[in-house]
Amino acid sequence: GLLLEAGATTLRTVATDGHRLAVCSSTGNHICDNNQQVIVPRKGVAELARMLDSSDAPIQVDIGQNHIRLVTDALCFTSKLVDGRLPDYQRVLPQRTTSKLMAERTVLIQALVRVSILSNEKYRGIRFQAEENMLKIRANNPDQEESYEEIDVMYEGEPMEIGFNANYLLDALNAVQTEQVQIGLTDPNSCCLIEGIGDEKSQYVVMPMRL
């Protein structure tokens, strides 16, 4: 399910599958009297995403003991809540990354799509090799096939080689709304933090994988 966290001035949504995590925040003058955390079922979230339009019309959210209700002028949607608690997502978000990679989002997506064609079909592993002004992306599979791309980036930090699931990176990059993207790295065994440059509302965390 999706964690919905409502505070006095902030509304935050969080989702994770254990390998990656997404956080999105929205601020307002007065959102909720009491801090609340509830988990909305995945199916309910998918239905809401399908039914809600992109207008700025206000929406009323009523949170009960076991249910959540969302009301607009044209819609009244009620869903059961998931009984449970999400692990502390704040501990998963990297508080400080030692290296930063900045790239054109579209260029990076296209390179990942091309390279991942020859990645292992089950694990979808690709290898990042970041160095000054250059990102090298490699993938191979059990049939000894290999793909390789180089793209121009801005990179601040020591040269680093790290593996990722290509699909997880692509999902995060496709969700970013800005043209420039920043990937914060710490070391080959630590998760990365993906953010749109100029967008402080959304953050995406992807765990590395051993290749």
FENURVEN-V565669 format. One record per residue. N is the residue number from 1. RES is the residue in three letters. SS is DSSP state (2 for helix, 1 for strand, 0 for the rest). PHI is phi in whole degrees, 0 to 359 (999 if undefined). Layout:
N_RES_SS_PHI, N_RES_SS_PHI
//
This chain:
1_GLY_0_999, 2_LEU_1_247, 3_LEU_1_283, 4_LEU_1_247, 5_GLU_1_243, 6_ALA_1_247, 7_GLY_0_235, 8_ALA_0_298, 9_THR_0_231, 10_THR_1_226, 11_LEU_1_244, 12_ARG_1_230, 13_THR_1_241, 14_VAL_1_221, 15_ALA_1_219, 16_THR_1_208, 17_ASP_0_238, 18_GLY_0_95, 19_HIS_0_250, 20_ARG_1_206, 21_LEU_1_212, 22_ALA_1_233, 23_VAL_1_230, 24_CYS_1_226, 25_SER_1_236, 26_SER_1_221, 27_THR_1_244, 28_GLY_0_205, 29_ASN_0_287, 30_HIS_0_208, 31_ILE_0_252, 32_CYS_0_210, 33_ASP_0_289, 34_ASN_0_239, 35_ASN_0_298, 36_GLN_1_222, 37_GLN_1_229, 38_VAL_1_223, 39_ILE_1_246, 40_VAL_1_267, 41_PRO_0_302, 42_ARG_2_302, 43_LYS_2_296, 44_GLY_2_295, 45_VAL_2_297, 46_ALA_2_298, 47_GLU_2_294, 48_LEU_2_297, 49_ALA_2_300, 50_ARG_2_283, 51_MET_2_270, 52_LEU_0_284, 53_ASP_0_270, 54_SER_0_262, 55_SER_0_285, 56_ASP_0_264, 57_ALA_0_297, 58_PRO_0_293, 59_ILE_0_227, 60_GLN_1_262, 61_VAL_1_243, 62_ASP_1_251, 63_ILE_1_250, 64_GLY_0_252, 65_GLN_0_293, 66_ASN_0_233, 67_HIS_1_225, 68_ILE_1_231, 69_ARG_1_231, 70_LEU_1_240, 71_VAL_1_232, 72_THR_0_234, 73_ASP_0_297, 74_ALA_0_247, 75_LEU_0_211, 76_CYS_1_228, 77_PHE_1_238, 78_THR_1_236, 79_SER_1_219, 80_LYS_1_293, 81_LEU_1_259, 82_VAL_0_279, 83_ASP_0_277, 84_GLY_0_163, 85_ARG_0_229, 86_LEU_0_278, 87_PRO_0_303, 88_ASP_0_297, 89_TYR_2_291, 90_GLN_2_298, 91_ARG_2_287, 92_VAL_0_276, 93_LEU_0_294, 94_PRO_0_299, 95_GLN_0_280, 96_ARG_0_206, 97_THR_0_249, 98_THR_0_272, 99_SER_1_228, 100_LYS_1_229, 101_LEU_1_243, 102_MET_1_241, 103_ALA_1_211, 104_GLU_1_289, 105_ARG_2_302, 106_THR_2_296, 107_VAL_2_297, 108_LEU_2_294, 109_ILE_2_300, 110_GLN_2_297, 111_ALA_2_294, 112_LEU_2_296, 113_VAL_2_298, 114_ARG_2_294, 115_VAL_2_292, 116_SER_2_292, 117_ILE_0_303, 118_LEU_0_255, 119_SER_0_279, 120_ASN_0_301, 121_GLU_0_298, 122_LYS_0_277, 123_TYR_0_260, 124_ARG_0_55, 125_GLY_1_282, 126_ILE_1_229, 127_ARG_1_244, 128_PHE_1_267, 129_GLN_1_235, 130_ALA_1_261, 131_GLU_1_211, 132_GLU_0_305, 133_ASN_0_60, 134_MET_1_209, 135_LEU_1_236, 136_LYS_1_256, 137_ILE_1_238, 138_ARG_1_232, 139_ALA_1_208, 140_ASN_1_213, 141_ASN_0_221, 142_PRO_0_300, 143_ASP_0_274, 144_GLN_0_65, 145_GLU_0_272, 146_GLU_1_220, 147_SER_1_233, 148_TYR_1_208, 149_GLU_1_221, 150_GLU_1_234, 151_ILE_1_226, 152_ASP_0_280, 153_VAL_0_220, 154_MET_1_257, 155_TYR_1_229, 156_GLU_1_244, 157_GLY_0_144, 158_GLU_0_287, 159_PRO_0_306, 160_MET_1_216, 161_GLU_1_238, 162_ILE_1_210, 163_GLY_1_256, 164_PHE_1_218, 165_ASN_1_281, 166_ALA_2_299, 167_ASN_2_296, 168_TYR_2_295, 169_LEU_2_297, 170_LEU_2_295, 171_ASP_2_300, 172_ALA_2_293, 173_LEU_2_296, 174_ASN_2_290, 175_ALA_2_275, 176_VAL_0_294, 177_GLN_0_263, 178_THR_0_258, 179_GLU_0_282, 180_GLN_1_255, 181_VAL_1_234, 182_GLN_1_239, 183_ILE_1_243, 184_GLY_1_269, 185_LEU_1_235, 186_THR_0_240, 187_ASP_0_199, 188_PRO_0_296, 189_ASN_0_253, 190_SER_0_247, 191_CYS_0_293, 192_CYS_1_257, 193_LEU_1_242, 194_ILE_1_254, 195_GLU_1_219, 196_GLY_1_281, 197_ILE_0_292, 198_GLY_0_96, 199_ASP_0_245, 200_GLU_0_263, 201_LYS_0_272, 202_SER_1_236, 203_GLN_1_222, 204_TYR_1_229, 205_VAL_1_247, 206_VAL_1_233, 207_MET_0_285, 208_PRO_0_283, 209_MET_0_225, 210_ARG_0_276, 211_LEU_0_244
//
